Amino acid sequence: MIKFMSIASGSSGNCYYLSNGNQALLIDAGIPLRSISKALKDQLLSLEGHVMGVLVTHDHADHIRTVGSLGDKLNLPVF
């Protein structure tokens, strides 16, 4: 089962969640880590152990704000 969720979309930040049911990928990470974690928690999901990486569509601030934190704190690869 494929699950797609828009966590944030707009000029203030973009972040999307894509999962196959076992593993997930974030597409862009332009909002604070705390906001991403809360949005996932509200859906009974978490970053740890489930999200396997971050796919960045392009390098505008509203798409990459939290990429460094995700890479450093959670050791997630960034593509």
Helices and strands as residue ranges (DSSP letters): E 3-8, E 15-19, E 24-27, H 33-42, E 51-55, H 61-64, H 67-74
